[in-house]
Amino acid sequence: MKPLQIAGVVAVIVGLVLLGFAYNASQAPLDQLTNTLTGRFTNQTMWYGIVGLAAVVGGILLALSGRRS
């Protein structure tokens, strides 16, 4: 494997872990209450989800671009 592919795989794994944190945080009682009262999750939960999704997408693109060169 080339270094870009390895970096891409690592980014995907980190992104999946962050998405797991976002899911667990969204199921917490305090976050559920916040969602019920305000209609949105806490900032921390949202950032876990956004950064996790970006890391997964970026990692996939990085792994695929490392494969072609």
mmCIF file of the N, C-alpha and C atoms, coordinates in Angstrom:
data_MODEL
# 
_entry.id   MODEL 
# 
loop_
_atom_site.group_PDB 
_atom_site.id 
_atom_site.type_symbol 
_atom_site.label_atom_id 
_atom_site.label_alt_id 
_atom_site.label_comp_id 
_atom_site.label_asym_id 
_atom_site.label_entity_id 
_atom_site.label_seq_id 
_atom_site.pdbx_PDB_ins_code 
_atom_site.Cartn_x 
_atom_site.Cartn_y 
_atom_site.Cartn_z 
_atom_site.occupancy 
_atom_site.B_iso_or_equiv 
_atom_site.pdbx_formal_charge 
_atom_site.auth_seq_id 
_atom_site.auth_comp_id 
_atom_site.auth_asym_id 
_atom_site.auth_atom_id 
_atom_site.pdbx_PDB_model_num 
ATOM 1   N N  . MET A 1 1  ? 0.841   -1.189 0.000  1.00 0.00 ? 1  MET A N  1 
ATOM 2   C CA . MET A 1 1  ? 0.000   0.000  0.000  1.00 0.00 ? 1  MET A CA 1 
ATOM 3   C C  . MET A 1 1  ? 0.881   1.246  0.000  1.00 0.00 ? 1  MET A C  1 
ATOM 4   N N  . LYS A 1 2  ? 0.411   2.222  -0.721 1.00 0.00 ? 2  LYS A N  1 
ATOM 5   C CA . LYS A 1 2  ? 1.129   3.482  -0.786 1.00 0.00 ? 2  LYS A CA 1 
ATOM 6   C C  . LYS A 1 2  ? 0.765   4.349  0.417  1.00 0.00 ? 2  LYS A C  1 
ATOM 7   N N  . PRO A 1 3  ? 1.599   5.314  0.751  1.00 0.00 ? 3  PRO A N  1 
ATOM 8   C CA . PRO A 1 3  ? 1.325   6.167  1.913  1.00 0.00 ? 3  PRO A CA 1 
ATOM 9   C C  . PRO A 1 3  ? -0.016  6.903  1.854  1.00 0.00 ? 3  PRO A C  1 
ATOM 10  N N  . LEU A 1 4  ? -0.417  7.350  0.662  1.00 0.00 ? 4  LEU A N  1 
ATOM 11  C CA . LEU A 1 4  ? -1.712  8.033  0.560  1.00 0.00 ? 4  LEU A CA 1 
ATOM 12  C C  . LEU A 1 4  ? -2.864  7.086  0.848  1.00 0.00 ? 4  LEU A C  1 
ATOM 13  N N  . GLN A 1 5  ? -2.751  5.850  0.422  1.00 0.00 ? 5  GLN A N  1 
ATOM 14  C CA . GLN A 1 5  ? -3.790  4.865  0.715  1.00 0.00 ? 5  GLN A CA 1 
ATOM 15  C C  . GLN A 1 5  ? -3.875  4.593  2.211  1.00 0.00 ? 5  GLN A C  1 
ATOM 16  N N  . ILE A 1 6  ? -2.722  4.474  2.848  1.00 0.00 ? 6  ILE A N  1 
ATOM 17  C CA . ILE A 1 6  ? -2.693  4.225  4.289  1.00 0.00 ? 6  ILE A CA 1 
ATOM 18  C C  . ILE A 1 6  ? -3.318  5.403  5.031  1.00 0.00 ? 6  ILE A C  1 
ATOM 19  N N  . ALA A 1 7  ? -2.969  6.627  4.623  1.00 0.00 ? 7  ALA A N  1 
ATOM 20  C CA . ALA A 1 7  ? -3.547  7.815  5.257  1.00 0.00 ? 7  ALA A CA 1 
ATOM 21  C C  . ALA A 1 7  ? -5.053  7.855  5.044  1.00 0.00 ? 7  ALA A C  1 
ATOM 22  N N  . GLY A 1 8  ? -5.510  7.451  3.871  1.00 0.00 ? 8  GLY A N  1 
ATOM 23  C CA . GLY A 1 8  ? -6.939  7.418  3.600  1.00 0.00 ? 8  GLY A CA 1 
ATOM 24  C C  . GLY A 1 8  ? -7.669  6.415  4.466  1.00 0.00 ? 8  GLY A C  1 
ATOM 25  N N  . VAL A 1 9  ? -7.086  5.227  4.623  1.00 0.00 ? 9  VAL A N  1 
ATOM 26  C CA . VAL A 1 9  ? -7.706  4.197  5.462  1.00 0.00 ? 9  VAL A CA 1 
ATOM 27  C C  . VAL A 1 9  ? -7.756  4.656  6.915  1.00 0.00 ? 9  VAL A C  1 
ATOM 28  N N  . VAL A 1 10 ? -6.684  5.288  7.380  1.00 0.00 ? 10 VAL A N  1 
ATOM 29  C CA . VAL A 1 10 ? -6.656  5.801  8.755  1.00 0.00 ? 10 VAL A CA 1 
ATOM 30  C C  . VAL A 1 10 ? -7.724  6.885  8.939  1.00 0.00 ? 10 VAL A C  1 
ATOM 31  N N  . ALA A 1 11 ? -7.866  7.760  7.945  1.00 0.00 ? 11 ALA A N  1 
ATOM 32  C CA . ALA A 1 11 ? -8.880  8.819  8.035  1.00 0.00 ? 11 ALA A CA 1 
ATOM 33  C C  . ALA A 1 11 ? -10.289 8.230  8.070  1.00 0.00 ? 11 ALA A C  1 
ATOM 34  N N  . VAL A 1 12 ? -10.531 7.183  7.293  1.00 0.00 ? 12 VAL A N  1 
ATOM 35  C CA . VAL A 1 12 ? -11.849 6.534  7.316  1.00 0.00 ? 12 VAL A CA 1 
ATOM 36  C C  . VAL A 1 12 ? -12.115 5.925  8.683  1.00 0.00 ? 12 VAL A C  1 
ATOM 37  N N  . ILE A 1 13 ? -11.120 5.268  9.253  1.00 0.00 ? 13 ILE A N  1 
ATOM 38  C CA . ILE A 1 13 ? -11.291 4.649  10.568 1.00 0.00 ? 13 ILE A CA 1 
ATOM 39  C C  . ILE A 1 13 ? -11.558 5.708  11.635 1.00 0.00 ? 13 ILE A C  1 
ATOM 40  N N  . VAL A 1 14 ? -10.790 6.794  11.607 1.00 0.00 ? 14 VAL A N  1 
ATOM 41  C CA . VAL A 1 14 ? -10.999 7.881  12.569 1.00 0.00 ? 14 VAL A CA 1 
ATOM 42  C C  . VAL A 1 14 ? -12.389 8.496  12.384 1.00 0.00 ? 14 VAL A C  1 
ATOM 43  N N  . GLY A 1 15 ? -12.802 8.664  11.143 1.00 0.00 ? 15 GLY A N  1 
ATOM 44  C CA . GLY A 1 15 ? -14.133 9.203  10.869 1.00 0.00 ? 15 GLY A CA 1 
ATOM 45  C C  . GLY A 1 15 ? -15.235 8.310  11.396 1.00 0.00 ? 15 GLY A C  1 
ATOM 46  N N  . LEU A 1 16 ? -15.078 7.000  11.215 1.00 0.00 ? 16 LEU A N  1 
ATOM 47  C CA . LEU A 1 16 ? -16.084 6.070  11.730 1.00 0.00 ? 16 LEU A CA 1 
ATOM 48  C C  . LEU A 1 16 ? -16.146 6.089  13.250 1.00 0.00 ? 16 LEU A C  1 
ATOM 49  N N  . VAL A 1 17 ? -15.000 6.227  13.888 1.00 0.00 ? 17 VAL A N  1 
ATOM 50  C CA . VAL A 1 17 ? -14.977 6.329  15.354 1.00 0.00 ? 17 VAL A CA 1 
ATOM 51  C C  . VAL A 1 17 ? -15.705 7.602  15.800 1.00 0.00 ? 17 VAL A C  1 
ATOM 52  N N  . LEU A 1 18 ? -15.451 8.712  15.111 1.00 0.00 ? 18 LEU A N  1 
ATOM 53  C CA . LEU A 1 18 ? -16.129 9.959  15.462 1.00 0.00 ? 18 LEU A CA 1 
ATOM 54  C C  . LEU A 1 18 ? -17.638 9.872  15.221 1.00 0.00 ? 18 LEU A C  1 
ATOM 55  N N  . LEU A 1 19 ? -18.043 9.193  14.146 1.00 0.00 ? 19 LEU A N  1 
ATOM 56  C CA . LEU A 1 19 ? -19.468 8.999  13.914 1.00 0.00 ? 19 LEU A CA 1 
ATOM 57  C C  . LEU A 1 19 ? -20.081 8.129  15.013 1.00 0.00 ? 19 LEU A C  1 
ATOM 58  N N  . GLY A 1 20 ? -19.325 7.169  15.506 1.00 0.00 ? 20 GLY A N  1 
ATOM 59  C CA . GLY A 1 20 ? -19.789 6.364  16.633 1.00 0.00 ? 20 GLY A CA 1 
ATOM 60  C C  . GLY A 1 20 ? -19.953 7.206  17.882 1.00 0.00 ? 20 GLY A C  1 
ATOM 61  N N  . PHE A 1 21 ? -19.004 8.115  18.121 1.00 0.00 ? 21 PHE A N  1 
ATOM 62  C CA . PHE A 1 21 ? -19.130 9.035  19.255 1.00 0.00 ? 21 PHE A CA 1 
ATOM 63  C C  . PHE A 1 21 ? -20.367 9.917  19.096 1.00 0.00 ? 21 PHE A C  1 
ATOM 64  N N  . ALA A 1 22 ? -20.608 10.396 17.874 1.00 0.00 ? 22 ALA A N  1 
ATOM 65  C CA . ALA A 1 22 ? -21.772 11.251 17.633 1.00 0.00 ? 22 ALA A CA 1 
ATOM 66  C C  . ALA A 1 22 ? -23.058 10.491 17.907 1.00 0.00 ? 22 ALA A C  1 
ATOM 67  N N  . TYR A 1 23 ? -23.119 9.245  17.469 1.00 0.00 ? 23 TYR A N  1 
ATOM 68  C CA . TYR A 1 23 ? -24.327 8.449  17.714 1.00 0.00 ? 23 TYR A CA 1 
ATOM 69  C C  . TYR A 1 23 ? -24.532 8.222  19.207 1.00 0.00 ? 23 TYR A C  1 
ATOM 70  N N  . ASN A 1 24 ? -23.457 7.837  19.902 1.00 0.00 ? 24 ASN A N  1 
ATOM 71  C CA . ASN A 1 24 ? -23.581 7.612  21.348 1.00 0.00 ? 24 ASN A CA 1 
ATOM 72  C C  . ASN A 1 24 ? -23.958 8.889  22.086 1.00 0.00 ? 24 ASN A C  1 
ATOM 73  N N  . ALA A 1 25 ? -23.374 9.999  21.677 1.00 0.00 ? 25 ALA A N  1 
ATOM 74  C CA . ALA A 1 25 ? -23.687 11.264 22.332 1.00 0.00 ? 25 ALA A CA 1 
ATOM 75  C C  . ALA A 1 25 ? -25.133 11.669 22.068 1.00 0.00 ? 25 ALA A C  1 
ATOM 76  N N  . SER A 1 26 ? -25.636 11.364 20.888 1.00 0.00 ? 26 SER A N  1 
ATOM 77  C CA . SER A 1 26 ? -27.016 11.742 20.574 1.00 0.00 ? 26 SER A CA 1 
ATOM 78  C C  . SER A 1 26 ? -28.025 10.908 21.349 1.00 0.00 ? 26 SER A C  1 
ATOM 79  N N  . GLN A 1 27 ? -27.610 9.769  21.850 1.00 0.00 ? 27 GLN A N  1 
ATOM 80  C CA . GLN A 1 27 ? -28.502 8.908  22.622 1.00 0.00 ? 27 GLN A CA 1 
ATOM 81  C C  . GLN A 1 27 ? -28.453 9.197  24.123 1.00 0.00 ? 27 GLN A C  1 
ATOM 82  N N  . ALA A 1 28 ? -27.570 10.089 24.543 1.00 0.00 ? 28 ALA A N  1 
ATOM 83  C CA . ALA A 1 28 ? -27.461 10.435 25.959 1.00 0.00 ? 28 ALA A CA 1 
ATOM 84  C C  . ALA A 1 28 ? -28.719 11.174 26.412 1.00 0.00 ? 28 ALA A C  1 
ATOM 85  N N  . PRO A 1 29 ? -29.135 10.963 27.654 1.00 0.00 ? 29 PRO A N  1 
ATOM 86  C CA . PRO A 1 29 ? -30.371 11.594 28.145 1.00 0.00 ? 29 PRO A CA 1 
ATOM 87  C C  . PRO A 1 29 ? -30.371 13.123 28.038 1.00 0.00 ? 29 PRO A C  1 
ATOM 88  N N  . LEU A 1 30 ? -29.250 13.751 28.367 1.00 0.00 ? 30 LEU A N  1 
ATOM 89  C CA . LEU A 1 30 ? -29.197 15.214 28.295 1.00 0.00 ? 30 LEU A CA 1 
ATOM 90  C C  . LEU A 1 30 ? -29.324 15.690 26.853 1.00 0.00 ? 30 LEU A C  1 
ATOM 91  N N  . ASP A 1 31 ? -28.692 15.000 25.935 1.00 0.00 ? 31 ASP A N  1 
ATOM 92  C CA . ASP A 1 31 ? -28.782 15.379 24.532 1.00 0.00 ? 31 ASP A CA 1 
ATOM 93  C C  . ASP A 1 31 ? -30.190 15.136 23.990 1.00 0.00 ? 31 ASP A C  1 
ATOM 94  N N  . GLN A 1 32 ? -30.825 14.078 24.438 1.00 0.00 ? 32 GLN A N  1 
ATOM 95  C CA . GLN A 1 32 ? -32.207 13.820 24.033 1.00 0.00 ? 32 GLN A CA 1 
ATOM 96  C C  . GLN A 1 32 ? -33.128 14.932 24.529 1.00 0.00 ? 32 GLN A C  1 
ATOM 97  N N  . LEU A 1 33 ? -32.910 15.385 25.765 1.00 0.00 ? 33 LEU A N  1 
ATOM 98  C CA . LEU A 1 33 ? -33.712 16.472 26.316 1.00 0.00 ? 33 LEU A CA 1 
ATOM 99  C C  . LEU A 1 33 ? -33.477 17.759 25.532 1.00 0.00 ? 33 LEU A C  1 
ATOM 100 N N  . THR A 1 34 ? -32.226 18.048 25.223 1.00 0.00 ? 34 THR A N  1 
ATOM 101 C CA . THR A 1 34 ? -31.907 19.234 24.434 1.00 0.00 ? 34 THR A CA 1 
ATOM 102 C C  . THR A 1 34 ? -32.575 19.164 23.068 1.00 0.00 ? 34 THR A C  1 
ATOM 103 N N  . ASN A 1 35 ? -32.524 18.002 22.452 1.00 0.00 ? 35 ASN A N  1 
ATOM 104 C CA . ASN A 1 35 ? -33.157 17.830 21.147 1.00 0.00 ? 35 ASN A CA 1 
ATOM 105 C C  . ASN A 1 35 ? -34.670 18.002 21.241 1.00 0.00 ? 35 ASN A C  1 
ATOM 106 N N  . THR A 1 36 ? -35.262 17.498 22.291 1.00 0.00 ? 36 THR A N  1 
ATOM 107 C CA . THR A 1 36 ? -36.710 17.622 22.456 1.00 0.00 ? 36 THR A CA 1 
ATOM 108 C C  . THR A 1 36 ? -37.122 19.079 22.663 1.00 0.00 ? 36 THR A C  1 
ATOM 109 N N  . LEU A 1 37 ? -36.358 19.813 23.460 1.00 0.00 ? 37 LEU A N  1 
ATOM 110 C CA . LEU A 1 37 ? -36.728 21.190 23.782 1.00 0.00 ? 37 LEU A CA 1 
ATOM 111 C C  . LEU A 1 37 ? -36.378 22.181 22.678 1.00 0.00 ? 37 LEU A C  1 
ATOM 112 N N  . THR A 1 38 ? -35.246 21.992 22.021 1.00 0.00 ? 38 THR A N  1 
ATOM 113 C CA . THR A 1 38 ? -34.784 22.972 21.039 1.00 0.00 ? 38 THR A CA 1 
ATOM 114 C C  . THR A 1 38 ? -34.898 22.493 19.598 1.00 0.00 ? 38 THR A C  1 
ATOM 115 N N  . GLY A 1 39 ? -35.056 21.195 19.400 1.00 0.00 ? 39 GLY A N  1 
ATOM 116 C CA . GLY A 1 39 ? -35.134 20.667 18.043 1.00 0.00 ? 39 GLY A CA 1 
ATOM 117 C C  . GLY A 1 39 ? -33.785 20.382 17.412 1.00 0.00 ? 39 GLY A C  1 
ATOM 118 N N  . ARG A 1 40 ? -32.703 20.512 18.177 1.00 0.00 ? 40 ARG A N  1 
ATOM 119 C CA . ARG A 1 40 ? -31.376 20.188 17.656 1.00 0.00 ? 40 ARG A CA 1 
ATOM 120 C C  . ARG A 1 40 ? -30.505 19.598 18.751 1.00 0.00 ? 40 ARG A C  1 
ATOM 121 N N  . PHE A 1 41 ? -29.459 18.966 18.315 1.00 0.00 ? 41 PHE A N  1 
ATOM 122 C CA . PHE A 1 41 ? -28.530 18.355 19.265 1.00 0.00 ? 41 PHE A CA 1 
ATOM 123 C C  . PHE A 1 41 ? -27.526 19.394 19.750 1.00 0.00 ? 41 PHE A C  1 
ATOM 124 N N  . THR A 1 42 ? -26.730 19.024 20.754 1.00 0.00 ? 42 THR A N  1 
ATOM 125 C CA . THR A 1 42 ? -25.730 19.948 21.280 1.00 0.00 ? 42 THR A CA 1 
ATOM 126 C C  . THR A 1 42 ? -24.631 20.170 20.247 1.00 0.00 ? 42 THR A C  1 
ATOM 127 N N  . ASN A 1 43 ? -23.877 21.239 20.440 1.00 0.00 ? 43 ASN A N  1 
ATOM 128 C CA . ASN A 1 43 ? -22.799 21.572 19.508 1.00 0.00 ? 43 ASN A CA 1 
ATOM 129 C C  . ASN A 1 43 ? -21.763 20.464 19.423 1.00 0.00 ? 43 ASN A C  1 
ATOM 130 N N  . GLN A 1 44 ? -21.420 19.879 20.563 1.00 0.00 ? 44 GLN A N  1 
ATOM 131 C CA . GLN A 1 44 ? -20.418 18.821 20.573 1.00 0.00 ? 44 GLN A CA 1 
ATOM 132 C C  . GLN A 1 44 ? -20.866 17.632 19.733 1.00 0.00 ? 44 GLN A C  1 
ATOM 133 N N  . THR A 1 45 ? -22.102 17.234 19.857 1.00 0.00 ? 45 THR A N  1 
ATOM 134 C CA . THR A 1 45 ? -22.626 16.122 19.079 1.00 0.00 ? 45 THR A CA 1 
ATOM 135 C C  . THR A 1 45 ? -22.615 16.456 17.590 1.00 0.00 ? 45 THR A C  1 
ATOM 136 N N  . MET A 1 46 ? -23.004 17.668 17.243 1.00 0.00 ? 46 MET A N  1 
ATOM 137 C CA . MET A 1 46 ? -23.012 18.076 15.839 1.00 0.00 ? 46 MET A CA 1 
ATOM 138 C C  . MET A 1 46 ? -21.603 18.074 15.257 1.00 0.00 ? 46 MET A C  1 
ATOM 139 N N  . TRP A 1 47 ? -20.627 18.561 16.016 1.00 0.00 ? 47 TRP A N  1 
ATOM 140 C CA . TRP A 1 47 ? -19.251 18.585 15.507 1.00 0.00 ? 47 TRP A CA 1 
ATOM 141 C C  . TRP A 1 47 ? -18.687 17.186 15.331 1.00 0.00 ? 47 TRP A C  1 
ATOM 142 N N  . TYR A 1 48 ? -19.004 16.278 16.250 1.00 0.00 ? 48 TYR A N  1 
ATOM 143 C CA . TYR A 1 48 ? -18.574 14.890 16.064 1.00 0.00 ? 48 TYR A CA 1 
ATOM 144 C C  . TYR A 1 48 ? -19.106 14.348 14.741 1.00 0.00 ? 48 TYR A C  1 
ATOM 145 N N  . GLY A 1 49 ? -20.361 14.597 14.465 1.00 0.00 ? 49 GLY A N  1 
ATOM 146 C CA . GLY A 1 49 ? -20.967 14.098 13.240 1.00 0.00 ? 49 GLY A CA 1 
ATOM 147 C C  . GLY A 1 49 ? -20.395 14.740 11.990 1.00 0.00 ? 49 GLY A C  1 
ATOM 148 N N  . ILE A 1 50 ? -20.228 16.045 12.013 1.00 0.00 ? 50 ILE A N  1 
ATOM 149 C CA . ILE A 1 50 ? -19.712 16.766 10.840 1.00 0.00 ? 50 ILE A CA 1 
ATOM 150 C C  . ILE A 1 50 ? -18.274 16.381 10.544 1.00 0.00 ? 50 ILE A C  1 
ATOM 151 N N  . VAL A 1 51 ? -17.431 16.399 11.573 1.00 0.00 ? 51 VAL A N  1 
ATOM 152 C CA . VAL A 1 51 ? -16.018 16.059 11.368 1.00 0.00 ? 51 VAL A CA 1 
ATOM 153 C C  . VAL A 1 51 ? -15.869 14.580 11.009 1.00 0.00 ? 51 VAL A C  1 
ATOM 154 N N  . GLY A 1 52 ? -16.666 13.719 11.620 1.00 0.00 ? 52 GLY A N  1 
ATOM 155 C CA . GLY A 1 52 ? -16.613 12.299 11.299 1.00 0.00 ? 52 GLY A CA 1 
ATOM 156 C C  . GLY A 1 52 ? -16.994 12.032 9.861  1.00 0.00 ? 52 GLY A C  1 
ATOM 157 N N  . LEU A 1 53 ? -18.062 12.660 9.399  1.00 0.00 ? 53 LEU A N  1 
ATOM 158 C CA . LEU A 1 53 ? -18.491 12.480 8.014  1.00 0.00 ? 53 LEU A CA 1 
ATOM 159 C C  . LEU A 1 53 ? -17.449 13.022 7.041  1.00 0.00 ? 53 LEU A C  1 
ATOM 160 N N  . ALA A 1 54 ? -16.880 14.179 7.353  1.00 0.00 ? 54 ALA A N  1 
ATOM 161 C CA . ALA A 1 54 ? -15.847 14.758 6.492  1.00 0.00 ? 54 ALA A CA 1 
ATOM 162 C C  . ALA A 1 54 ? -14.613 13.856 6.438  1.00 0.00 ? 54 ALA A C  1 
ATOM 163 N N  . ALA A 1 55 ? -14.247 13.264 7.573  1.00 0.00 ? 55 ALA A N  1 
ATOM 164 C CA . ALA A 1 55 ? -13.083 12.381 7.605  1.00 0.00 ? 55 ALA A CA 1 
ATOM 165 C C  . ALA A 1 55 ? -13.329 11.114 6.789  1.00 0.00 ? 55 ALA A C  1 
ATOM 166 N N  . VAL A 1 56 ? -14.533 10.571 6.859  1.00 0.00 ? 56 VAL A N  1 
ATOM 167 C CA . VAL A 1 56 ? -14.853 9.370  6.080  1.00 0.00 ? 56 VAL A CA 1 
ATOM 168 C C  . VAL A 1 56 ? -14.796 9.687  4.586  1.00 0.00 ? 56 VAL A C  1 
ATOM 169 N N  . VAL A 1 57 ? -15.442 10.759 4.171  1.00 0.00 ? 57 VAL A N  1 
ATOM 170 C CA . VAL A 1 57 ? -15.456 11.117 2.748  1.00 0.00 ? 57 VAL A CA 1 
ATOM 171 C C  . VAL A 1 57 ? -14.046 11.462 2.269  1.00 0.00 ? 57 VAL A C  1 
ATOM 172 N N  . GLY A 1 58 ? -13.340 12.271 3.043  1.00 0.00 ? 58 GLY A N  1 
ATOM 173 C CA . GLY A 1 58 ? -11.966 12.630 2.668  1.00 0.00 ? 58 GLY A CA 1 
ATOM 174 C C  . GLY A 1 58 ? -11.046 11.429 2.638  1.00 0.00 ? 58 GLY A C  1 
ATOM 175 N N  . GLY A 1 59 ? -11.218 10.525 3.579  1.00 0.00 ? 59 GLY A N  1 
ATOM 176 C CA . GLY A 1 59 ? -10.389 9.323  3.604  1.00 0.00 ? 59 GLY A CA 1 
ATOM 177 C C  . GLY A 1 59 ? -10.635 8.431  2.410  1.00 0.00 ? 59 GLY A C  1 
ATOM 178 N N  . ILE A 1 60 ? -11.899 8.293  2.017  1.00 0.00 ? 60 ILE A N  1 
ATOM 179 C CA . ILE A 1 60 ? -12.212 7.487  0.834  1.00 0.00 ? 60 ILE A CA 1 
ATOM 180 C C  . ILE A 1 60 ? -11.594 8.117  -0.410 1.00 0.00 ? 60 ILE A C  1 
ATOM 181 N N  . LEU A 1 61 ? -11.745 9.432  -0.548 1.00 0.00 ? 61 LEU A N  1 
ATOM 182 C CA . LEU A 1 61 ? -11.158 10.106 -1.706 1.00 0.00 ? 61 LEU A CA 1 
ATOM 183 C C  . LEU A 1 61 ? -9.640  10.006 -1.704 1.00 0.00 ? 61 LEU A C  1 
ATOM 184 N N  . LEU A 1 62 ? -9.041  10.132 -0.539 1.00 0.00 ? 62 LEU A N  1 
ATOM 185 C CA . LEU A 1 62 ? -7.588  10.040 -0.431 1.00 0.00 ? 62 LEU A CA 1 
ATOM 186 C C  . LEU A 1 62 ? -7.102  8.636  -0.764 1.00 0.00 ? 62 LEU A C  1 
ATOM 187 N N  . ALA A 1 63 ? -7.805  7.630  -0.272 1.00 0.00 ? 63 ALA A N  1 
ATOM 188 C CA . ALA A 1 63 ? -7.415  6.246  -0.559 1.00 0.00 ? 63 ALA A CA 1 
ATOM 189 C C  . ALA A 1 63 ? -7.551  5.937  -2.042 1.00 0.00 ? 63 ALA A C  1 
ATOM 190 N N  . LEU A 1 64 ? -8.601  6.440  -2.661 1.00 0.00 ? 64 LEU A N  1 
ATOM 191 C CA . LEU A 1 64 ? -8.795  6.186  -4.096 1.00 0.00 ? 64 LEU A CA 1 
ATOM 192 C C  . LEU A 1 64 ? -7.789  6.941  -4.946 1.00 0.00 ? 64 LEU A C  1 
ATOM 193 N N  . SER A 1 65 ? -7.443  8.178  -4.551 1.00 0.00 ? 65 SER A N  1 
ATOM 194 C CA . SER A 1 65 ? -6.456  8.938  -5.335 1.00 0.00 ? 65 SER A CA 1 
ATOM 195 C C  . SER A 1 65 ? -5.064  8.353  -5.148 1.00 0.00 ? 65 SER A C  1 
ATOM 196 N N  . GLY A 1 66 ? -4.779  7.794  -4.000 1.00 0.00 ? 66 GLY A N  1 
ATOM 197 C CA . GLY A 1 66 ? -3.488  7.147  -3.780 1.00 0.00 ? 66 GLY A CA 1 
ATOM 198 C C  . GLY A 1 66 ? -3.340  5.885  -4.581 1.00 0.00 ? 66 GLY A C  1 
ATOM 199 N N  . ARG A 1 67 ? -4.436  5.290  -4.942 1.00 0.00 ? 67 ARG A N  1 
ATOM 200 C CA . ARG A 1 67 ? -4.438  4.048  -5.696 1.00 0.00 ? 67 ARG A CA 1 
ATOM 201 C C  . ARG A 1 67 ? -4.091  4.289  -7.166 1.00 0.00 ? 67 ARG A C  1 
ATOM 202 N N  . ARG A 1 68 ? -4.548  5.406  -7.707 1.00 0.00 ? 68 ARG A N  1 
ATOM 203 C CA . ARG A 1 68 ? -4.349  5.699  -9.121 1.00 0.00 ? 68 ARG A CA 1 
ATOM 204 C C  . ARG A 1 68 ? -2.939  6.126  -9.443 1.00 0.00 ? 68 ARG A C  1 
ATOM 205 N N  . SER A 1 69 ? -2.271  6.813  -8.530 1.00 0.00 ? 69 SER A N  1 
ATOM 206 C CA . SER A 1 69 ? -0.941  7.338  -8.872 1.00 0.00 ? 69 SER A CA 1 
ATOM 207 C C  . SER A 1 69 ? 0.165   6.355  -8.623 1.00 0.00 ? 69 SER A C  1 
# 
